[in-house]
Amino acid sequence: MKILIAGGGIGGLAASLCLARQGYDVEVFEQAPEFGEVGAGIQLSPNCTRVLHYLGLESALRARAFLPEGTQFRHWKSGKVITENALGEAVVARHGFPYYHMHRGDLLQVLLEAAVGEPAITLQTGVRVDSFEASDAGVSLNFEGGSRSGDLLVGADGIHSVVRSALWGDEQPRFTGNIAWRALVPVERLPDGLIRPMSTVWWGPHKHFVHYYVRRGELVNCVCVVEKAGWEVESWTARGDYDELKADFSGWHTDIQTLIDNADRNSLFKWALHDRPPMAAWSKGRVTLLGDACHPTLPFMAQGAAMAIEDGAVLAACLDQSQDPATSLKRYEDLRRDRTAGIQNGSRRNATVFHLTGIKAWARNRAAGRAGSRTMEGLFGYNALEAAD
């Protein structure tokens, strides 16, 4: 069986490796002239590192990642620790696999190196998918200057998926009223000990600020979300303005001011956060979707990439269980729909919970430890490698 994948991001490459591991020939089509990720951090929890280690990537990940000791929530102004949960050795002991912080570009490079070394995977860049035709016999993928035929098609082409639009029509997302900033801060610019070896979330009224180490601890990744109207550009590549970011977090703790003041201005981007409801279906015949193409997730649970990586493992297992591709894709969708919808809905809830004020914020802080432990257990305990058994 030959499988075509539209999209060569983290989800598409991870899926290609899972499929090749099961013995399938895979061809990946990336519209950019080269494989790459805009600089930003990513959190990889045990539910997805289980898959990445299964693919033989542990040593490459450890060489580039930072292993945090825990997650921590702090008060936006006083800096008081509201609650924290252990990661590090504790999460390995509980779930069998580590929690990594990485630069997205580093993760993509790990996946790309593995895919280049896999004879069953063919990589094509500079190929923008225009359309496809599918029948009971196979799929034909069309792009400028040619086409390619295969047995089935996986749309891993992101939040503005061409494959999804062709299957289900154009989608109208809803602007959440939040914009997100992201920036990288070289550690050498910061006072020693300022940033703890944690994933730290600062909760404040109508906004929050997240930071954690990436690239072996050489950089601090910052994601800063503000409730704000008047700008609705949904793009990872829109440049941000330093003075606007500084004004958005005026009055926040001095640690936050130090991070903003020392951020690499060339790494400063902002994007408007749009919400999309869970899809009722995402497969038709020999065509399916994966990752953000079918379940784009707001960044309030750090699970977007993890869900795409899980998708790839479950998809590969389902294809290995049936001779009929359409049956396999339907089973894949059925196994993944509730899991990914739960993450989408949970992320949407967190968008509200993180920004509470007054008595509601006080009540949230009182309950945070218990709620956090339950959430982590449900997230990290999922085994994508056995979900189809």
Buried (B, 14 or more C-beta within 10 A) or exposed (E): BBBBBBBBBBBBBBBBBBBBBBEBBBBBBBBEEEBBBEBBBBBBBBBBBBBBBBBEBBEBBEEBBBBBBBBBBBBBEEEEEBBBBBBBEEBBEBBBBBBBBBBBBBBBBBBBEBBEEBEBBBBBBEBEBEEBBBEEEBBBBEBEEEEBEBBBBBBBBBBBBBBBBBBBEEBEBEBBBBBBBBBBBBBEEBEEEBBBBBBBBBBBEBBBBBBBBBBBBEBBBBBBBBBBEEEBEBEBEEEBEBEBBEEBBEEBBEBBBBBBEBBEEEBBBBBBBBBBEBBEBBBBBBBBBBBBBBBBBBBBBBBBBBBBBBBBBBBBBBBBEEEEBBEBBBBBBEBBBEBBBBBBBBBBEBBEBBBBEEEEBEEBBEEBBEEBEEBBEBBBEBBBBEBBE
